[in-house]
Amino acid sequence: MKTVKLGLIGAGGIAQAHCRAIADIDGAEIIAAADVVKENVERTANRWGISKTFTDYNAMLKMAELDGVLVCTPTAVHGPPTVAALKAGKHVLCEKPMEATLKAATEMVRAAHETGKILMVALKLRYSPQVVKAKAIVDAGVLGDIYYAETVADRRRGNPGGSFIRKATAGLGASADIGVYALDTALYLMGHPKPVAVSGITSNYLSLHNTWNPALKETEVEDFGAGWVVFDNGARLVFKTCWCMNMDSLGGTIFLGTKAGLRIGVGEVRGPQEGVTIYRDEFGEPITISVPTGGSVDLFKTEDTAFVDAVREGKPSPIDPDGMLLTNVIIQGVIDSSEAGGREVEVTVPTF
């Protein structure tokens, strides 16, 4: 079995999860790492036995033996190393979200199309037993046509602080950090319909005026976001996310179909409880079915294995970047609408 040789760009916290996962995958090895902070990359290299280190990822990308790279930089700087890696002939697994702006995310997807290389965004919840089961249910036609959905990712006191709250490093707040999990799950289960209009609201009032952590008063990004999304097939989606709120829950993630409804709860994608539940009629009576989803899985290892296998076997990206780009289209729409006082704004899906 051919060993897939990888480089790491960005040696911070999330990189450690991917290093651990790759170390546990047969036929995969991280042989080089780059980070602008020399101490960070050396610490990570020593911990995981990575042989070569760089402070300039462009120098690392000149290594002919590299098959692909893991981009684990802060959100607002996902774009440049991803595009550079793709143009250098490397496949890319980029941490979520794709990027902080629709423009930057579009450039990433365009580079993937132009080079023919894999661009996969690390949406680990795609591999959770709940989402896998829900997708099978939807694809089997159990729900019929989905005409309305709500998706939620929330925390009561969960502003992560640090680089996550800075415009220069994060670019976006809760919408991209945890909200992207909920939004991607909804779009994936709905079959990636094309969004045409969005209205939304964002704020960071609670972080700026909180009484539990003075450091969070430096928050420059949104800690709350909500949107109403209109799709070209007539379906509608309510998208809600927050790091901080004076409430126990923003609701749950549900899908209403012409034949049945479905509720899902997993990780950051909230429900009243974890799992998958179907609601439908049988012989004129309402039936509620709790669907077994099996045991837990190592999500980082599962997603990284999917990437490695695709690289080795010449498969397309396990997570289609064109579909993933729709999350940026919608989040950008929420931001633009909020800045316009909440009025509905038209959104355009880039074509390649």
Buried (B, 14 or more C-beta within 10 A) or exposed (E): EEEBBBBBBBBBEBBBBBBBBBEEBEEBBBBBBBBBEEEBBBBBBEEBEBEBBBBEBEEBBEBEEBBBBBBBBBBBBBBBBBBBBBEBBBBBBBBBBBBBBBEBBBBBBBBBEEBEBBBBBBBBBBBBBBBBBBBEBBEEEBBBBBBBBBBBBBBEEBBBBEBBBBEEBBBBBBBBBBBBBBBBBBBBBBBBBEBBBBBBBBBBEBBEEBEEEEEBEEBBBBBBBBBBBBBEEEBBBBBBBBBBBEEEEBBBBBBBBEEBBBBBBBBBBBBEEBBBBBBBEEEEEEEEBEBEBEEEBBBBBBBBBBBBBBBBEEEEBBBBBBBBBBBBBBBBBBBBBBEEEEEBBEBEBBEE
